[in-house]
């Protein structure tokens, strides 16, 4: 079998078999990178009750303390992104709220926020019961 050699711009010899080997080894990776992306997972939505604490200065997230979401997470204080500041307008620290807590690939956010009647009792652990209430 005759060996074909190529010369690079600098005059170095390159063996055709070597080039073919490189091509065979790298070609599968090229096709993998061009493949279709997996479809994004659907969002998970949980109806949650909690207490509104505040909205951040930019109006991008709210701080709440919320009840346990069974088989998802314990009751806790957390910040949740909101789509626009208007969704939290009219809420005051300590208001009991109901909202959809949405999990996506990029994290958690709140939507469909509504105030519940005053006197609505939340099922919170002792260490969170007074968070956001007037002292």
N, C-alpha and C positions, 0 to 999 in steps of 0.2 A: 504494500500500500504506500502510495506516494504521500509525503507530508508537505502540506502547503504552508508557506511562511509568509507573513505580512510584515511590512515595516511601518513603524509609527512615524510621526513627524520628526522625531528626534533620531530616527535611523535604527531604533532597536527592533529586533526581530520578535514577532509574536507567532506562536504556533496556533494553527487553525483549530486543532483539537482542544487546546486550552480555551479558546474563545467559545467553542461549542459547549464545553463543559460549564463555563460561566453562564451562558445563555440558558442551558437546561436547568441549572440550579436556581436561577433568579426568576424565571418565567412564571412559576406557580404563585410567587409572591405578588407579582404584578397583577395577575388576574384576581387574586384575593382582595387586593386593595380597591379594585374597580367594581367589586360585587355590590349587590343591592344591600342597603342597610336594613337591619331588622326593624319591623314596625315598632313605634313607640308604644309602651304599655299604656293602657287606659288609666285615667286618674282614678284614685280611690277617694270616695267622699263619705264623711262621717258627720252625722248631725250631733252637735255638741252644745252643752250649756256651760256657761261660765260667768265670770265677772270681768267687766271691762275695767282696765286700769289706766291706759293712756294711749295716745297716738304719738309716734316719733315726730321730730321736728320737720322732717321732709314730707310727712304724710304717706310714707311708704309701708309702714307696718303698725300694728297695734300690739299692745301688751295686755295679756289676759291671764287669769287663773281659771283653769277648766277642770271639769269632772273627769273621772276615769273614762277612757274609751276602751271597753272590754276587748281583750285580746290584741290591743294595739299599743296603748300606752297608759301609764298611771296618770292620776291627777297631777297637775303641775302648773307652774307659772312659766309662760313662754311668750315670745314675740312671733307674730304671724304676719306675713306680707299681705297687703291688701292691694286691689287693683287701682283704686283712686281714693284720695282723702275723703271724698263725699260720703263714702259708705260708713264712716264713723262720725259724721256730723250729727250733733245733737246728743251724743252719748257723753255721760259724765262719769268720772271715776266712781266705781262702786255699783254702777248699773248692772243688773243681771241680764245676760243676753243669751240668745240662741243663734248659732251660726253653723254654716257648713265648713268643716275643716277638711281641706283638700290636699291630698298627697300626690305629687307628680314626681317625675324623675329629678327635678331641680329642687325639691323641698316641699314645705308645707305653706299653705296660705288660707286665708279666711274669706268667705264670701257669703252673701245673703244674711247679713248681720241684722238682727232685730232685737229691740229691747223687750224684755218680758215684764209682766206686771210687778210692781213693787210688792215685796213680801214673798216673792218666789224663793223657796228654799233650795239651796244647792247641796248636793251630796259630796262634800269636800272633806279630806282628812283634816284632823285637828290643826296641823301646822299650816294649813292654807285657809282655814275658815275665816280669819279676820283680815286677810290680805285685801287691800283696796277699800276697806270699810273705814268710816270716820273714827278717829280715836276718841 
